[in-house]
Amino acid sequence: MTELPVDVLAEYRMEIAAEFEAYFSSITEHIACLDKERGRVLHEARAATEAYARLISTIPAGKDLP
């Protein structure tokens, strides 16, 4: 990373800080969205597993399953 001169940092301090805050806010929202979607997919997978288990339990035991 290129080091910026102190006078440049001082001049643009507020702008740089605002950009970093916006970036981290955006990342936080993105991660929250991913967490929410992960929960939804896990719920969907559990429901599919339960449906499959019910299906398997209705097939006579003499049948070979993959």
Distance bins in CASP14 RR format, pairs under 12 A and 6 or more apart:
PFRMAT RR
TARGET T0000
AUTHOR 0000-0000-0000
RMODE 2
METHOD distances of the structure
MODEL  1
2 8 0 0 0 0 0 1 0 0 0 0 0
2 9 0 0 0 0 0 1 0 0 0 0 0
3 9 0 0 0 0 1 0 0 0 0 0 0
4 10 0 0 0 0 1 0 0 0 0 0 0
4 11 0 0 0 0 1 0 0 0 0 0 0
4 12 0 0 0 0 1 0 0 0 0 0 0
4 13 0 0 0 0 0 1 0 0 0 0 0
4 16 0 0 0 0 1 0 0 0 0 0 0
5 11 0 0 0 0 1 0 0 0 0 0 0
5 12 0 0 0 0 0 1 0 0 0 0 0
6 12 0 0 0 0 0 1 0 0 0 0 0
6 13 0 0 0 0 0 1 0 0 0 0 0
7 13 0 0 0 0 0 1 0 0 0 0 0
8 15 0 0 0 0 0 1 0 0 0 0 0
8 16 0 0 0 0 1 0 0 0 0 0 0
9 15 0 0 0 0 0 1 0 0 0 0 0
9 16 1 0 0 1 0 0 0 0 0 0 0
9 17 0 0 0 0 0 1 0 0 0 0 0
10 16 0 0 0 0 0 1 0 0 0 0 0
10 17 0 0 0 0 0 1 0 0 0 0 0
12 18 0 0 0 0 1 0 0 0 0 0 0
12 19 0 0 0 0 1 0 0 0 0 0 0
12 20 0 0 0 0 0 1 0 0 0 0 0
13 19 0 0 0 0 0 1 0 0 0 0 0
13 20 0 0 0 0 0 1 0 0 0 0 0
14 20 0 0 0 0 0 1 0 0 0 0 0
14 21 0 0 0 0 0 1 0 0 0 0 0
15 21 0 0 0 0 0 1 0 0 0 0 0
15 22 0 0 0 0 0 1 0 0 0 0 0
16 22 0 0 0 0 0 1 0 0 0 0 0
16 23 0 0 0 0 0 1 0 0 0 0 0
17 23 0 0 0 0 0 1 0 0 0 0 0
17 24 0 0 0 0 0 1 0 0 0 0 0
18 24 0 0 0 0 0 1 0 0 0 0 0
18 25 0 0 0 0 0 1 0 0 0 0 0
19 25 0 0 0 0 0 1 0 0 0 0 0
19 26 0 0 0 0 0 1 0 0 0 0 0
20 26 0 0 0 0 0 1 0 0 0 0 0
20 27 0 0 0 0 0 1 0 0 0 0 0
21 27 0 0 0 0 0 1 0 0 0 0 0
21 28 0 0 0 0 0 1 0 0 0 0 0
22 28 0 0 0 0 0 1 0 0 0 0 0
22 29 0 0 0 0 0 1 0 0 0 0 0
23 29 0 0 0 0 0 1 0 0 0 0 0
23 30 0 0 0 0 0 1 0 0 0 0 0
24 30 0 0 0 0 0 1 0 0 0 0 0
24 31 0 0 0 0 0 1 0 0 0 0 0
25 31 0 0 0 0 0 1 0 0 0 0 0
25 32 0 0 0 0 0 1 0 0 0 0 0
26 32 0 0 0 0 0 1 0 0 0 0 0
26 33 0 0 0 0 0 1 0 0 0 0 0
27 33 0 0 0 0 0 1 0 0 0 0 0
27 34 0 0 0 0 0 1 0 0 0 0 0
28 34 0 0 0 0 0 1 0 0 0 0 0
28 35 0 0 0 0 0 1 0 0 0 0 0
29 35 0 0 0 0 0 1 0 0 0 0 0
29 36 0 0 0 0 0 1 0 0 0 0 0
30 36 0 0 0 0 0 1 0 0 0 0 0
30 37 0 0 0 0 0 1 0 0 0 0 0
31 37 0 0 0 0 0 1 0 0 0 0 0
31 38 0 0 0 0 0 1 0 0 0 0 0
32 38 0 0 0 0 0 1 0 0 0 0 0
32 39 0 0 0 0 0 1 0 0 0 0 0
33 39 0 0 0 0 0 1 0 0 0 0 0
33 40 0 0 0 0 0 1 0 0 0 0 0
34 40 0 0 0 0 0 1 0 0 0 0 0
34 41 0 0 0 0 0 1 0 0 0 0 0
35 41 0 0 0 0 0 1 0 0 0 0 0
35 42 0 0 0 0 0 1 0 0 0 0 0
36 42 0 0 0 0 0 1 0 0 0 0 0
36 43 0 0 0 0 0 1 0 0 0 0 0
37 43 0 0 0 0 0 1 0 0 0 0 0
37 44 0 0 0 0 0 1 0 0 0 0 0
38 44 0 0 0 0 0 1 0 0 0 0 0
38 45 0 0 0 0 0 1 0 0 0 0 0
39 45 0 0 0 0 1 0 0 0 0 0 0
39 46 0 0 0 0 1 0 0 0 0 0 0
40 46 0 0 0 0 0 1 0 0 0 0 0
40 47 0 0 0 0 0 1 0 0 0 0 0
41 47 0 0 0 0 0 1 0 0 0 0 0
41 48 0 0 0 0 0 1 0 0 0 0 0
42 48 0 0 0 0 0 1 0 0 0 0 0
42 49 0 0 0 0 0 1 0 0 0 0 0
43 49 0 0 0 0 0 1 0 0 0 0 0
43 50 0 0 0 0 0 1 0 0 0 0 0
44 50 0 0 0 0 0 1 0 0 0 0 0
44 51 0 0 0 0 0 1 0 0 0 0 0
45 51 0 0 0 0 0 1 0 0 0 0 0
45 52 0 0 0 0 0 1 0 0 0 0 0
46 52 0 0 0 0 0 1 0 0 0 0 0
46 53 0 0 0 0 0 1 0 0 0 0 0
47 53 0 0 0 0 0 1 0 0 0 0 0
47 54 0 0 0 0 0 1 0 0 0 0 0
48 54 0 0 0 0 0 1 0 0 0 0 0
48 55 0 0 0 0 0 1 0 0 0 0 0
49 55 0 0 0 0 0 1 0 0 0 0 0
49 56 0 0 0 0 0 1 0 0 0 0 0
50 56 0 0 0 0 0 1 0 0 0 0 0
50 57 0 0 0 0 0 1 0 0 0 0 0
51 57 0 0 0 0 0 1 0 0 0 0 0
51 58 0 0 0 0 0 1 0 0 0 0 0
52 58 0 0 0 0 0 1 0 0 0 0 0
52 59 0 0 0 0 0 1 0 0 0 0 0
52 65 0 0 0 0 0 1 0 0 0 0 0
52 66 0 0 0 0 0 1 0 0 0 0 0
53 59 0 0 0 0 0 1 0 0 0 0 0
53 65 0 0 0 0 0 1 0 0 0 0 0
55 63 0 0 0 0 0 1 0 0 0 0 0
55 65 0 0 0 0 0 1 0 0 0 0 0
56 63 0 0 0 0 1 0 0 0 0 0 0
56 64 0 0 0 0 0 1 0 0 0 0 0
56 65 1 0 0 1 0 0 0 0 0 0 0
56 66 0 0 0 0 0 1 0 0 0 0 0
57 63 0 0 0 0 0 1 0 0 0 0 0
57 65 0 0 0 0 0 1 0 0 0 0 0
59 65 1 0 0 1 0 0 0 0 0 0 0
59 66 0 0 0 0 0 1 0 0 0 0 0
END
